[in-house]
Amino acid sequence: MNITDNLTLELGSYQTDFNTRLKKLEEQNFISRFWNKDESLWSESIAVASMGWLNVVDKMLEAAPMIEEFCKAKAISEFKHILLLGMGGSSMAPMVFQQIFKNKSNGVKFIVLDTTDPKTIQKVEKEINISKTLFIISSKSGNTIEVMALYDYFFSRLYKIKEERAGENFIAITDPNSPLTGLAKRKHFRKIFINYTDIGGRFSALSYFGIVPAALMGINVRELLERTKIMVERCSIRSTVFENPGITLGAAIAELSIHRCDKLTYLIPPELSSFGLWLEQLIAESTGKNNKGILPVHGNPLIAVDTYGRDSFFVSMHFASQQNDIQKLKSLIALRYPVINILMNDELDIGQEFFRWEIATAVAGAILEINPFDQPNVQESKINTNKLLKKVEQSGFLPEIEPIHIENTLHYYASPQEKNIIGEKIGGKLLLENFFALAKMGNYIALQVYLPEEPEVEKNLLDIQFSLQKSLHLPVTSQFGPRYLHSTGQYHKGGSNNGYFIQFISNSSEGLSIPGQSYTFGLLKRAQAIGDMQALIERNRKVLLIDTGIDYINGLNTFKQVIKKIQPVKKNTHRATIPFADKEEEMLVLAV
């Protein structure tokens, strides 16, 4: 079903319900109410205060000459590197622009740093000439712990070189009256870009948080914004529900979720993988609450199509010049999996997709009867982390936790309740089989990785994903911490309680001091992992934490070999029925 020239929806057995949903939205005068920010659509007054992104394109077009003038100034052109320090919504869109455009228009190397991993921070520091680097401190709240720790670290390094003139190497992007605004004034930052208070972090891609970094990369932001206006017009109040590319997309993903088809699985080329990360945060953090939501499955290895459960639907995105896996799409459609296909002309169309998916996510929230603009469970992990850091301040150490099993270099940790279920001193293979014993269709596995984001780590994770999906027939996501805490972390704790969580940590680099703090970056990262584990346990989630040891590559390899031994026990397979549109179809559910 073609909605627009570049959006195709193949919904199979869900098509009738989707059509009914669109008719209902039209009867409810949904588009007019949406653009007028009718709070009754979400039953939350916060909606009006969070929808400034609807009109931000025109505002940024007005600001474009000022932004371009700043970026083209001689003083800016003398910098050799630009390093953005951000987290979550403040770093995702710049990461997308960085990957897709690859600094095509100027010679300055743009780097996004959104981690507390000491090894990664040191690696970036070695890549840059710090006195010739422009630092972007990007934070809506102005007090994000990771961002401010990174700022303290690099400012102290630069202060040793330039003393009171260190602020010349810094600009800030933040909300008015945030702590960062005051700090930037005191330290004499080169520039402060004040964003709009009615735009949440994950909806900020087309605001100053995304457009200023894009302009500094040399991207033609005016052209990008003008093209985005085309999508704004197509989604506007002047359209009908049936021809609106944002409304129809949101209605489709919400309707699928209502029918328990709620695992949005990507079919996108490597060139767009960072857009997948941005979309992951937007959808998971916006919809994962009230024990419902849509889970983006990013980085999932695409193996035989018949290994996917009926809770999966697929989103294909690619440029017109690329040959996407057409045969894979045809196979999925033939098996009646829902498939959404989006075609872009070139890189400058990415702004349209930011806006389309923002509309779709807000629409899905209205249909699912949730507030897509808050993140009520994100704070839980932060509170636990802060408690642990206070204990570090008092004693100099993180509190010790007892492993339930040690095998080779791997230390396994779990809650006392989980320990009673999976046992101890029984070998890693049996421990994991017990952990997954009740896994069934509709569940998912999340790998939460507090290790350096390196190619060899990513390769091992991909192998682990492949083995788990092949053995258990469950979707497997993989995210690096602490990034996911500002993204899918909301879904993990606020969405449906159907996840199996495996966290990986390592004490390979506990050092790298944070100026003014009693803890290091390594201890901060470890506290964030343990704090999130505690938050998951408090929400009765099934979670294992695995310390890979000092040699984390060897530890991952060891764990990979254990995972490969897990086999579904056929005598325990059972039949289960799950809704498939208006039918009940028997599906094979594998349990180990």
Stockholm file with secondary structure:
# STOCKHOLM 1.0

chainA/1-592         MNITDNLTLELGSYQTDFNTRLKKLEEQNFISRFWNKDESLWSESIAVASMGWLNVVDKMLEAAPMIEEFCKAKAISEFKHILLLGMGGSSMAPMVFQQIFKNKSNGVKFIVLDTTDPKTIQKVEKEINISKTLFIISSKSGNTIEVMALYDYFFSRLYKIKEERAGENFIAITDPNSPLTGLAKRKHFRKIFINYTDIGGRFSALSYFGIVPAALMGINVRELLERTKIMVERCSIRSTVFENPGITLGAAIAELSIHRCDKLTYLIPPELSSFGLWLEQLIAESTGKNNKGILPVHGNPLIAVDTYGRDSFFVSMHFASQQNDIQKLKSLIALRYPVINILMNDELDIGQEFFRWEIATAVAGAILEINPFDQPNVQESKINTNKLLKKVEQSGFLPEIEPIHIENTLHYYASPQEKNIIGEKIGGKLLLENFFALAKMGNYIALQVYLPEEPEVEKNLLDIQFSLQKSLHLPVTSQFGPRYLHSTGQYHKGGSNNGYFIQFISNSSEGLSIPGQSYTFGLLKRAQAIGDMQALIERNRKVLLIDTGIDYINGLNTFKQVIKKIQPVKKNTHRATIPFADKEEEMLVLAV
#=GR chainA/1-592 SS CEEETTEEEECGGGHHHHHHHHHHHHHTTHHHHHHTTCGGGTTCGGGGGGBGGGGHHHHHHHHHHHHHHHHHSHHHHTCSEEEEECCTHHHHHHHHHHHHHTTTTCSCEEEEECCCCHHHHHHHHHHSCGGGEEEEEECSSSCCHHHHHHHHHHHHHHHHHHGGGGGGGEEEEECTTCHHHHHHHHTTCSEEEECCTTBCGGGCTTSHHHHHHHHHTTCCHHHHHHHHHHHHHHTSTTSCGGGCHHHHHHHHHHHHHHTTCCEEEEECCGGGHHHHHHHHHHHHHHHCBTTBCCEEECSCCCCCGGGSCTTEEEEEEEETTSCCCHHHHHHHHHTTCCEEEEEESSGGGHHHHHHHHHHHHHHHHHHTTSCTTCCTTHHHHHHHHHHHHHHHHHHSSCCCCCCSEEETTEEEECCHHHHHHHCSSSCHHHHHHHHTTTCCTTCEEEEEECSCCCHHHHHHHHHHHHHHHHHHCCCEEEEETTGGGGTTHHHHHHSCSCEEEEEEECCTTCCCBCTTCSSBHHHHHHHHHHHHHHHHHHTTCEEEEEECCSCHHHHHHHHHHHHHTCCCCGGGCEEEEEEETTEEEEEEECCC
#=GC SS_cons         CEEETTEEEECGGGHHHHHHHHHHHHHTTHHHHHHTTCGGGTTCGGGGGGBGGGGHHHHHHHHHHHHHHHHHSHHHHTCSEEEEECCTHHHHHHHHHHHHHTTTTCSCEEEEECCCCHHHHHHHHHHSCGGGEEEEEECSSSCCHHHHHHHHHHHHHHHHHHGGGGGGGEEEEECTTCHHHHHHHHTTCSEEEECCTTBCGGGCTTSHHHHHHHHHTTCCHHHHHHHHHHHHHHTSTTSCGGGCHHHHHHHHHHHHHHTTCCEEEEECCGGGHHHHHHHHHHHHHHHCBTTBCCEEECSCCCCCGGGSCTTEEEEEEEETTSCCCHHHHHHHHHTTCCEEEEEESSGGGHHHHHHHHHHHHHHHHHHTTSCTTCCTTHHHHHHHHHHHHHHHHHHSSCCCCCCSEEETTEEEECCHHHHHHHCSSSCHHHHHHHHTTTCCTTCEEEEEECSCCCHHHHHHHHHHHHHHHHHHCCCEEEEETTGGGGTTHHHHHHSCSCEEEEEEECCTTCCCBCTTCSSBHHHHHHHHHHHHHHHHHHTTCEEEEEECCSCHHHHHHHHHHHHHTCCCCGGGCEEEEEEETTEEEEEEECCC
//
